[in-house]
Amino acid sequence: MTSTRRRSNPDQGMPRMFDQDAGLDHNAPLAARMRPRTLDEIVGQQHLLGADGPIRRALETDFLPSFILWGPPGCGKTTLARVIAQHTHSRFATLSAVSSGVGDLRKVIDAAEQGRRAGLARSVLFIDEIHRFNKAQQDAILHAVEDGVVTLIGATTENPSFEVISPLLSRARVFKLEPLATGDVRALLLRALHDRERGFGATETQVSEDALELLAELGGGDARVSLNALEAAVRQAGRGGSVEPALVASVAERPLRYDKGGEHHYDTISAFIKSVRGSDPDAAVYWLARMLEAGEDPMFVARRMVILAAEDVGLADANALPVAVAAQQAAHFIGLPEATLVLSEAALYLARAPKSNSAMTAYAAAAGAVREHGDLPVPLHLRNAVTGLMTSMGYGRGYQYAHDFKGGVAQDQVHLPDQLAGAKFYQPNERDR
């Protein structure tokens, strides 16, 4: 990498600057102590940081557009922002959307505007967890970004297309960071074990290969989880001790990444629905467990299964809808944890049932005719004559009572408006019963 000059005189008027010269805090968690300090120390994200990666090129040329870093926890979003703070020719301020409001934003923007008028270097504003800003707060940034008063770097764990307002999103590139590969996390763990200043190199603690592999896999791509687990295990083992898988298992739990209002929520329920629709009972019960074990509302899952029963099983198994409704009622009645058994039974039933979407397609076709033709008049023979006047006007005249005919069907009777006579909205599926 062609290194760029580190800024030496950050503007003191900019609030909450990164402190580049702060000494190492030995009481900080291991994940904080081992945070990469240069671009080359960062592992993973080669699509962004490799030789031709857009972020690396931006730093090397000192051309920094506004962008949003989107990725799961522990993948390096804040680390990358800190590295940019160290290596860009910019004044750099940081805010957290958790603790900052519009007033804080305006202070930063005012200071940036003053700096621009004074001919100082451009101002970069890093907003951590930008998805937590509401629309009014995001609107407060918009004009400053649009006019070039600040260059925005946002970090979010949520899909920006859902959480960031469109005008702001259109003025910033989105860079998707991926969960770290197991090999990348393993490299970070080894770095922590060998580093004598920031890590555990001086403790002479031995970590077996099996324990190291478990630690690397533990976080599911979240380096922070794995490093914190390593720290707990090493401190438990003591100086010169040994870390084995059993010790790792005793001090750390594998986290379940799930946000009931975020992208994981929507991705997981989508996987569940498509597994049931695809008649895969194993996948269906797996995704069901993923949701419930992560704390999803069982009534949300139950409602989705009632919809599934009508949409995807439908007339291929008329018992599916009563089964799903019964599961919803039973789960509501008994609650967790036993409700998992009820929901599991219903999910497996729906996944194993034959499938037909004819109810959905029939309604969609009928609704399309309604939108196209409007409120067509009800044929007179289908209207109910409840007064003498209505009878004299022909209401109900010529109606054929179905039970008077063989098979209970009046073959010649038309039940649609004249303009739609002969229309076929319901197209039977070969699996319909």
Salt bridges, closest charged atoms under 4 A:
ASP11 OD2 - ARG91 NH1 2.54
ASP21 OD1 - ARG6 NH2 3.69
ASP40 OD1 - ARG56 NH2 3.09
GLU41 OE2 - ARG37 NH2 3.59
GLU41 OE1 - ARG198 NH2 3.97
GLU60 OE2 - ARG56 NH1 3.91
ASP62 OD2 - HIS89 ND1 3.32
ASP62 OD1 - ARG122 NH2 2.92
GLU113 OE1 - ARG116 NH2 3.38
GLU113 OE2 - ARG117 NE 3.29
GLU129 OE1 - ARG132 NE 2.89
ASP139 OD2 - LYS135 NZ 2.99
GLU146 OE1 - HIS143 ND1 3.54
GLU146 OE2 - ARG171 NH2 2.82
GLU178 OE1 - LYS176 NZ 3.95
ASP195 OD2 - ARG198 NE 3.58
GLU209 OE1 - ARG186 NH2 2.57
GLU231 OE2 - ARG33 NH1 3.38
GLU231 OE2 - ARG235 NH2 3.21
GLU296 OE1 - HIS265 ND1 2.80
GLU311 OE2 - ARG277 NH2 3.60
ASP312 OD1 - ARG277 NE 2.88
GLU372 OE1 - HIS373 NE2 3.91
GLU430 OE2 - ARG431 NH1 2.97
